[in-house]
Amino acid sequence: MMDRTDRHFRYFMRQITKKTLLYTEMVTSAAILHGDQERLLGFSPEEKPLVLQVGGDDPKQLAQCARIASDMGYDEINLNVGCPSSRVQDGNFGACLMTQPDKVANCVAAMIAAVNLPISVKHRIGIDDIDSYDDMANFVSIISKAGCRVFNVHARKAWLKGLSPKENRDIPPLRYSDVHRLKAEFPHLFIEINGGFLTLEQVHEQLQFVDAVMIGRAAYDNPYMFAFADSQIYGENIKAPTRYQVVEAMYPYIDEWVAKGLKLNKITRHMLQLFAGQPGSRAWKQHLTEYSCREGANSKVVAQALDLVISNTTSG
C-alpha cells in the first residue's frame, strides 16, 4: 500500500469506519531516524487506532524507531517481512528476511524491550522454494519465542526474482488453508490473514478460522465497503454513514490542509473511488481530477463534485 495509506487516506477512512485498525505505509528505519519524522510519521488523533509499519533489519535501529513511535502515540508497531520489491531486498528487509528468522526474532525482541506497545510481524507464507507449511511454521515458532504474539500472514508466497511486486500480489496462488492450519497449531497466537479479500462477507467466512482479516488494495478501490464494518464485524450498534456524509465530513479537514499550502489533489486522489459502482461516479472522478490540481482549489471543488453525483443520481 505504498503511496496509498498516507495520513490523508487514513483520515478519509476514519469518516467511513471508526473501529477498523489502520496501517501506515511501510517506512524504513533509516528514513525514520534520519528523515522528516513529522512528514513521515505525523497523524491526526482521529486516525487512531493506528499501526506504524516499519521496514528494517537492525535491532538497535528498530528499537529506536519503536521508541519514537511510542512517543508519538502509535498503538502498535508492525515489522514488514512481506514486501518482495527489489529495492527492499537491497536493504535486506521485507520478504527476504523470511530466510533469517533468528535476525527477525532479534529485531522483535529489541522492539519489545524498548516499548510497551504490541509488536506484530507481517510476512508471507513463504518465498521462492522455501514455501512449505513447515517452513512457515518454523519461522513463526522462532519469532513467537522472541515475544511476538501477532502475525499478519499474506497467504501467497513471494518470488524474489522474476516477478514484480504487483505480480507477486496476483500470480502465486492463494493458500488460505496454510494460514488456517497455522492458527489451529498455534492457538495462543493472534493470526491475521491477508490476500485477495474483496468483501465483508469474505471476512466473515475467514473469521471462522483466524482471528482477523487484513484488506489492502480493496480498501483503496472500494473504501465505502468499510462503512458496514463497525456494525457487522465489531458489533457496534451504529448506522453506517452515507457517502454524502463522508464527503461533507471531509470539508473542514480539506480546508485546514489547503490553508497550510497542501494541494487539494493530495487529499482528493484518495477519495476518487468513494462512489465506485454508483451513479455519478464518473462525473465525481472527472471533476476532482480536473479541478483539484488547480491553484486555490479547496472544499468547494469537492462540494461541486458531490452536486454532480447528486444530479446524476436524481436524473437516474
ABEGO torsion letter per residue (X at the ends): XBGABBAAAAAAAAAABAABBBBBBBBBAAAAAABBAAAAABBBAAAOBBBBBBBEABAAAAAAAAAAAAAAGBABBBBBAABABAAAAAAGBEAAAAABAAAAAAAAAAAAAABABBBBBBBBAEBEABABAAAAAAAAAAAAAAGBABBBBBABBBBABGBBAAAAAAABBBBAAAAAAAAAABAABBBBBBEGBABAAAAAAAAAABABBBBBAAAAABAAAAAAAAAAAAGBBBBBBBAAAAAAAAAAAAAAAAAAGBBAAAAAAAAAAAABGBBGAAAAAAAAAAAAABBGBBAAAAAAAAAAAAAAAAAX
